[in-house]
Amino acid sequence: MSDIVDLVSYALRSKLLNHGARSLSDAEWHLLRVSHLLNAIEDSTLDRLLADSPLTELLALAVALDAIEAPEAARSIRRAKTDLAAANDPGLGLERPDSVAAIAGTLDERLGRMRAGIEQQLLDYAFRQREPEPEELVSR
């Protein structure tokens, strides 16, 4: 199923690059964020995703996981966000890389067990989305 997730991700990234952020609907943003997470799990780059993502983006990822009906994964992301926020406290800068690695390891373990289910939820969500009407496309 990962090949399908890659196709979804590629199509949405292409649309984003070619037409800008406003061209993506809320549903497409959800699909893009979750596919990015799944790719990070598959590529073992979850630590980089956590280290490089603003906390607001992690919250948006949790909302996306809720939207595709993967609430346990959303709770795991919110927990990681809370732990990352604590790791950002003043005076903890030298410890942050170790903290991020530990948080990523825990999250990778949790989400790794859920990965197949998240992929299925992502695809189910994608197929539930309707095509925009022609007048909706003009208003964008």
Backbone bond lengths (Angstrom), bond angles and torsions (degrees), N, CA, C in turn:
res aa  C-N    CA-C-N  psi(-1)  N-CA   C-N-CA  omega(-1)  CA-C   N-CA-C  phi
1 M - - - 1.441 - - 1.523 111.75 -
2 S 1.313 118.79 -19.93 1.468 122.20 -178.69 1.517 112.73 -59.38
3 D 1.321 117.44 -31.83 1.468 119.76 178.11 1.524 110.99 -62.81
4 I 1.310 116.46 -37.23 1.460 120.49 179.24 1.525 109.77 -67.95
5 V 1.336 116.55 -42.49 1.468 120.73 177.63 1.527 109.55 -60.93
6 D 1.327 117.09 -40.51 1.464 120.80 177.23 1.528 111.42 -61.42
7 L 1.327 117.08 -40.83 1.470 120.56 178.34 1.524 111.78 -64.27
8 V 1.341 116.37 -42.54 1.466 120.74 177.53 1.522 109.32 -60.96
9 S 1.312 115.98 -48.17 1.463 121.33 -178.81 1.528 110.92 -60.54
10 Y 1.322 117.08 -46.58 1.464 121.29 -178.96 1.528 111.03 -61.88
11 A 1.329 116.51 -44.57 1.468 119.98 -178.57 1.527 110.89 -63.06
12 L 1.314 116.59 -42.97 1.465 119.58 -178.66 1.528 111.92 -71.26
13 R 1.326 117.44 -37.35 1.463 120.06 176.71 1.524 110.85 -65.45
14 S 1.311 116.56 -38.82 1.465 120.24 177.29 1.523 110.66 -63.28
15 K 1.315 116.46 -44.69 1.462 120.15 178.53 1.524 109.88 -61.75
16 L 1.316 117.00 -42.29 1.460 121.57 179.45 1.528 111.00 -62.22
17 L 1.315 117.19 -46.26 1.465 121.22 -179.32 1.526 112.78 -67.42
18 N 1.320 115.95 -39.21 1.458 120.07 -176.29 1.525 114.23 -82.19
19 H 1.339 116.99 -29.23 1.466 119.43 -172.72 1.522 114.06 -124.14
20 G 1.314 118.13 -4.98 1.454 121.16 176.74 1.517 114.64 89.56
21 A 1.318 114.76 168.23 1.462 122.02 -175.25 1.522 112.91 -61.54
22 R 1.317 116.87 -33.47 1.470 120.16 -178.00 1.522 112.67 -70.27
23 S 1.317 117.38 -14.77 1.462 119.73 -178.54 1.525 112.61 -77.16
24 L 1.325 117.04 -16.49 1.460 120.07 -178.89 1.523 110.70 -91.33
25 S 1.323 115.33 134.38 1.462 120.85 174.96 1.532 108.57 -77.29
26 D 1.319 116.29 169.69 1.465 119.48 176.19 1.524 110.77 -57.62
27 A 1.310 116.55 -42.97 1.465 120.68 180.00 1.536 111.04 -61.49
28 E 1.319 116.54 -40.40 1.468 119.93 179.08 1.530 110.69 -66.80
29 W 1.334 117.51 -37.83 1.463 119.65 175.97 1.529 110.22 -62.17
30 H 1.327 116.50 -41.44 1.469 119.62 177.58 1.527 110.48 -59.93
31 L 1.323 115.62 -46.61 1.464 120.38 179.94 1.532 111.18 -61.24
32 L 1.322 116.61 -42.58 1.461 121.05 -178.84 1.529 110.90 -65.11
33 R 1.328 116.76 -46.52 1.470 120.06 -178.39 1.525 111.58 -62.96
34 V 1.317 116.47 -45.02 1.469 119.38 -178.53 1.525 110.80 -68.91
35 S 1.314 117.75 -38.96 1.471 119.14 178.11 1.527 110.58 -65.40
36 H 1.331 116.71 -35.61 1.466 120.82 176.40 1.536 110.14 -63.13
37 L 1.322 116.24 -42.70 1.468 120.46 176.64 1.528 110.92 -61.32
38 L 1.316 116.64 -47.13 1.473 120.09 -179.52 1.525 111.22 -61.46
39 N 1.324 117.01 -39.03 1.467 119.99 176.85 1.530 111.24 -65.08
40 A 1.327 117.14 -38.58 1.469 120.68 178.51 1.523 111.05 -65.32
41 I 1.324 116.76 -37.39 1.467 119.89 176.85 1.528 109.65 -65.56
42 E 1.326 115.80 -46.81 1.468 120.57 -178.47 1.527 111.97 -63.76
43 D 1.333 116.88 -39.84 1.460 121.61 -176.25 1.526 113.51 -87.79
44 S 1.338 116.54 1.52 1.471 122.04 -177.83 1.530 111.66 58.02
45 T 1.337 115.93 41.81 1.470 121.16 178.51 1.523 111.32 -119.29
46 L 1.320 115.99 24.14 1.455 120.11 -179.58 1.524 111.36 -62.41
47 D 1.330 116.63 -34.09 1.473 119.27 178.34 1.524 110.80 -63.22
48 R 1.315 117.37 -39.86 1.467 121.27 178.44 1.521 111.22 -68.03
49 L 1.343 116.56 -40.24 1.452 120.47 177.94 1.537 109.81 -60.49
50 L 1.320 117.68 -44.16 1.459 120.95 179.75 1.526 111.89 -67.48
51 A 1.317 116.58 -41.75 1.467 120.53 -177.57 1.527 111.74 -68.20
52 D 1.331 117.12 -34.08 1.463 121.16 -173.47 1.526 114.62 -94.35
53 S 1.325 117.91 -16.94 1.462 120.60 -175.19 1.522 111.39 -87.42
54 P 1.326 116.47 133.51 1.471 118.61 171.98 1.531 108.99 -62.29
55 L 1.321 116.46 152.17 1.457 120.31 -179.36 1.526 111.52 -59.25
56 T 1.330 117.42 -33.23 1.468 120.09 178.45 1.529 111.61 -64.91
57 E 1.317 116.33 -32.47 1.466 119.72 177.75 1.527 110.33 -69.96
58 L 1.326 117.09 -35.67 1.463 119.80 176.12 1.527 110.76 -65.97
59 L 1.324 116.56 -37.48 1.466 119.40 175.20 1.526 110.76 -64.47
60 A 1.319 117.06 -40.33 1.467 120.95 177.19 1.531 110.44 -63.53
61 L 1.320 117.01 -36.01 1.464 121.12 176.22 1.526 110.12 -64.59
62 A 1.324 117.07 -42.00 1.468 120.34 177.62 1.528 110.82 -62.21
63 V 1.324 117.11 -40.39 1.468 121.27 176.99 1.530 109.52 -63.17
64 A 1.326 116.85 -41.04 1.467 120.92 178.54 1.528 110.75 -62.60
65 L 1.327 116.40 -41.43 1.468 119.86 178.51 1.527 110.90 -65.39
66 D 1.331 116.52 -38.06 1.472 119.08 174.22 1.526 110.38 -63.11
67 A 1.330 116.99 -41.26 1.467 121.27 -178.16 1.529 111.84 -62.24
68 I 1.313 117.16 -36.95 1.469 119.16 -179.87 1.526 111.54 -86.12
69 E 1.334 115.72 3.33 1.460 123.33 178.05 1.524 112.40 70.75
70 A 1.340 114.69 48.70 1.462 122.55 172.81 1.536 108.09 -123.63
71 P 1.350 116.90 66.72 1.464 120.29 -172.03 1.525 114.77 -65.72
72 E 1.308 117.97 -32.97 1.467 119.70 179.55 1.528 110.24 -66.06
73 A 1.308 116.32 -40.80 1.467 120.51 176.80 1.535 109.84 -65.48
74 A 1.333 117.22 -38.75 1.466 120.96 177.90 1.526 110.56 -62.04
75 R 1.332 116.80 -42.15 1.468 120.13 177.66 1.521 110.95 -62.64
76 S 1.316 117.08 -38.60 1.471 120.86 179.08 1.525 110.76 -64.30
77 I 1.316 117.43 -41.04 1.467 121.31 178.18 1.527 110.08 -65.98
78 R 1.319 116.93 -42.48 1.473 119.29 178.96 1.534 111.18 -63.20
79 R 1.316 116.70 -38.49 1.463 120.52 177.73 1.531 109.93 -64.47
80 A 1.319 116.57 -43.74 1.468 120.73 177.96 1.521 110.61 -62.12
81 K 1.339 117.12 -39.37 1.462 121.23 178.17 1.522 110.83 -62.08
82 T 1.311 116.64 -43.05 1.465 121.34 178.46 1.529 110.20 -63.37
83 D 1.320 116.80 -43.47 1.470 120.98 179.08 1.526 111.16 -65.26
84 L 1.341 116.63 -38.86 1.469 120.22 177.38 1.516 111.73 -66.25
85 A 1.319 116.57 -38.68 1.462 120.05 178.12 1.524 109.98 -61.16
86 A 1.317 117.16 -40.61 1.465 121.05 177.80 1.529 110.95 -66.20
87 A 1.328 116.44 -35.88 1.470 120.54 179.28 1.525 111.48 -69.73
88 N 1.330 117.35 -17.93 1.460 121.95 179.15 1.526 112.88 -87.26
89 D 1.316 117.31 -1.15 1.465 120.39 -179.34 1.528 110.53 -57.90
90 P 1.335 115.81 145.41 1.474 119.49 178.36 1.530 110.93 -55.58
91 G 1.305 115.09 141.21 1.454 120.97 179.28 1.519 114.40 90.41
92 L 1.333 116.98 -6.61 1.469 120.35 -178.58 1.526 112.67 -107.97
93 G 1.322 116.54 12.64 1.462 121.00 -175.55 1.515 114.42 -56.76
94 L 1.313 117.45 -39.84 1.462 120.36 -179.13 1.524 111.94 -71.17
95 E 1.307 116.53 -26.50 1.466 120.86 -179.27 1.525 112.70 -88.84
96 R 1.334 116.76 -11.98 1.462 120.33 -173.54 1.531 113.91 -56.67
97 P 1.336 119.79 -45.03 1.472 117.61 -179.66 1.535 112.87 -58.76
98 D 1.319 116.74 -40.25 1.465 119.47 177.87 1.526 111.19 -67.69
99 S 1.327 115.72 -38.65 1.470 119.95 178.38 1.522 110.75 -63.85
100 V 1.323 116.61 -45.37 1.466 120.68 179.67 1.531 110.09 -61.86
101 A 1.318 116.65 -41.77 1.467 120.18 179.29 1.529 110.92 -62.76
102 A 1.319 116.92 -41.66 1.467 120.23 179.71 1.531 110.91 -67.39
103 I 1.315 117.12 -42.96 1.463 121.59 178.79 1.526 109.62 -63.17
104 A 1.327 116.47 -43.44 1.468 120.87 179.12 1.522 111.10 -63.56
105 G 1.315 117.05 -40.17 1.466 120.40 178.82 1.516 112.07 -62.03
106 T 1.319 115.71 -45.33 1.463 120.43 178.26 1.520 110.88 -63.64
107 L 1.327 116.13 -45.50 1.458 120.95 -179.49 1.530 111.15 -64.93
108 D 1.314 116.48 -41.02 1.462 120.73 178.99 1.529 110.71 -61.05
109 E 1.315 116.30 -40.38 1.467 120.25 178.67 1.527 110.52 -63.87
110 R 1.336 116.15 -47.21 1.475 120.40 -179.71 1.528 111.66 -63.36
111 L 1.336 115.38 -51.83 1.460 119.24 -175.79 1.518 112.25 -72.56
112 G 1.319 116.87 -28.34 1.458 120.00 178.01 1.519 111.49 -59.07
113 R 1.333 115.88 -38.74 1.468 119.87 178.58 1.526 111.58 -70.61
114 M 1.328 116.71 -24.90 1.469 121.35 -177.29 1.524 113.02 -97.27
115 R 1.299 117.22 -4.85 1.467 121.16 -168.41 1.525 113.61 -53.98
116 A 1.318 117.61 -48.76 1.465 119.99 -178.46 1.530 110.62 -61.40
117 G 1.318 116.87 -40.14 1.458 120.60 178.15 1.517 112.18 -66.50
118 I 1.331 116.56 -39.62 1.474 120.24 177.88 1.524 110.06 -63.87
119 E 1.324 116.41 -42.49 1.469 119.73 178.03 1.523 110.60 -59.79
120 Q 1.327 116.32 -44.72 1.465 119.74 -179.76 1.520 110.57 -63.70
121 Q 1.335 117.34 -42.34 1.470 121.26 178.33 1.517 110.67 -63.01
122 L 1.336 116.99 -39.59 1.466 121.24 178.59 1.518 110.48 -61.23
123 L 1.315 116.97 -46.36 1.461 120.42 -179.26 1.524 111.53 -67.73
124 D 1.329 116.56 -40.46 1.466 119.58 176.97 1.525 110.09 -60.39
125 Y 1.321 116.18 -43.09 1.462 121.10 179.28 1.533 110.33 -62.57
126 A 1.321 116.03 -44.56 1.469 120.10 -179.55 1.530 110.86 -59.41
127 F 1.317 116.99 -41.08 1.461 119.74 -177.96 1.525 112.62 -75.88
128 R 1.317 117.73 -18.28 1.464 120.62 177.05 1.525 112.13 -80.70
129 Q 1.320 117.74 -13.70 1.468 120.49 -177.65 1.509 109.55 -76.58
130 R 1.309 114.72 141.62 1.463 119.61 -179.90 1.519 109.47 -94.58
131 E 1.298 115.17 157.03 1.463 121.37 175.06 1.523 108.69 -72.21
132 P 1.332 118.36 139.33 1.470 118.95 176.72 1.522 110.92 -67.52
133 E 1.313 114.57 146.12 1.466 120.55 176.27 1.532 108.12 -71.31
134 P 1.346 118.52 153.77 1.471 121.09 -179.21 1.528 113.19 -54.03
135 E 1.335 118.75 -39.02 1.459 120.01 -179.77 1.531 111.84 -69.19
136 E 1.329 117.89 -26.83 1.470 120.79 175.68 1.516 110.45 -69.43
137 L 1.322 116.66 -36.07 1.462 120.80 179.70 1.521 110.55 -67.13
138 V 1.327 117.18 -37.60 1.456 121.35 -179.89 1.530 110.56 -66.30
139 S 1.317 117.86 -35.95 1.466 121.14 -176.79 1.521 112.76 -73.69
140 R 1.298 118.41 -11.39 1.472 121.15 179.65 1.459 109.76 -81.19
